């Protein structure tokens, strides 16, 4: 027995585009007008893509984390240069400031490298346990 989807969005010819738009947070009204579907059908369909939403959000979080790590690595490089310049000029205050900032940076990097717990999010952005 072959199961045929009953959901009008699952059967829609633009299902993939609708799903991507839903995951990207495009308002239901915009999608309803664009694809000729009802608001209630879109609302019901979101239950079908909850897992996709979680994967999408995790991917977004990972991309964001990668950008932050890249910026922090650049900052680390600049702190090294500042520390070395301060040592050359015998500036104890600047050297200590660079060390202090390097320690803060290390702390931030360690927190970012911790595994991110998987959270399921509602459309409103609240966390569901």
C-alpha positions in Angstrom: 0.0 0.0 0.0 1.5 3.3 -1.1 0.8 6.3 1.2 -0.2 9.4 -0.6 0.4 12.7 1.3 -2.8 14.3 2.4 -1.1 17.7 3.2 -1.7 20.1 0.3 1.7 21.7 0.8 3.4 18.2 0.7 1.7 17.6 -2.6 2.4 21.1 -3.9 4.7 21.4 -7.0 6.8 23.9 -5.1 7.1 22.0 -1.8 10.9 22.4 -1.6 10.8 26.1 -2.2 7.9 26.5 0.3 9.9 24.5 2.9 13.0 26.6 2.4 11.0 29.8 2.8 9.3 28.5 5.9 12.6 27.5 7.4 14.0 30.9 6.5 11.1 32.6 8.4 9.2 34.0 5.5 5.7 35.1 6.8 2.8 32.8 6.1 0.9 35.6 4.4 3.7 36.1 1.9 3.9 32.4 1.1 0.1 32.0 0.8 0.0 34.8 -1.7 3.1 33.6 -3.6 2.1 30.0 -3.9 -1.7 30.2 -3.8 -2.1 28.1 -0.6 -4.0 28.8 2.6 -2.6 30.1 5.9 -4.0 27.1 7.8 -2.3 24.7 5.3 1.0 26.4 5.9 0.5 26.3 9.6 -0.3 22.6 9.6 2.5 21.8 7.2 5.1 23.3 9.6 4.6 20.2 11.8 5.9 18.1 8.9 9.1 20.1 8.7 10.0 20.5 12.4 13.0 18.1 11.9 14.2 20.1 8.9 13.9 23.3 10.9 16.1 21.9 13.6 18.7 20.8 11.0 18.5 24.2 9.3 18.9 26.1 12.6 21.8 23.9 13.6 23.5 24.6 10.2 22.8 28.4 10.7 24.3 28.2 14.2 27.4 26.4 12.9 27.9 28.9 10.1 27.6 31.7 12.6 30.0 30.0 15.0 32.5 29.6 12.2 32.4 33.3 11.4 32.9 34.2 15.0 35.8 31.8 15.3 37.4 33.3 12.3 37.1 36.8 13.8 38.4 35.6 17.1 41.5 34.1 15.4 42.2 37.4 13.7 41.8 39.2 17.0 44.2 36.7 18.6 46.8 37.4 15.9 46.4 41.2 16.5 46.8 40.7 20.2 50.0 38.7 19.6 51.4 41.6 17.5 50.4 44.1 20.2 52.0 42.1 22.9 55.3 41.8 20.9 55.3 45.5 20.1 54.7 46.3 23.8 57.6 44.1 24.8 59.9 45.8 22.3 59.0 49.2 23.7 59.2 48.0 27.3 55.5 48.9 28.0 54.5 46.8 30.9 50.9 48.2 31.0 50.3 47.4 27.4 51.9 44.0 27.7 49.7 43.1 30.7 46.6 44.4 28.9 47.4 42.2 25.9 47.8 39.2 28.2 44.6 39.9 29.9 42.7 40.2 26.6 44.3 37.0 25.4 43.1 35.2 28.4 39.5 36.5 27.8 39.8 35.4 24.2 40.9 31.9 25.2 37.9 31.7 27.6 35.5 32.7 24.7 37.1 30.2 22.3 36.7 27.4 24.8 33.1 28.2 25.3 32.5 28.2 21.6 34.2 24.9 21.1 31.8 23.2 23.6 29.1 21.1 21.9 25.8 22.9 21.4 22.8 21.1 22.8 20.2 20.3 20.3 17.1 22.4 20.9 13.7 22.3 19.1 12.4 25.8 18.5 8.9 26.9 17.9 8.2 29.4 15.1 8.1 32.1 17.7 11.7 31.4 18.7 10.9 29.9 22.1 12.7 26.8 23.2 10.7 23.6 23.7 12.1 20.8 25.9 
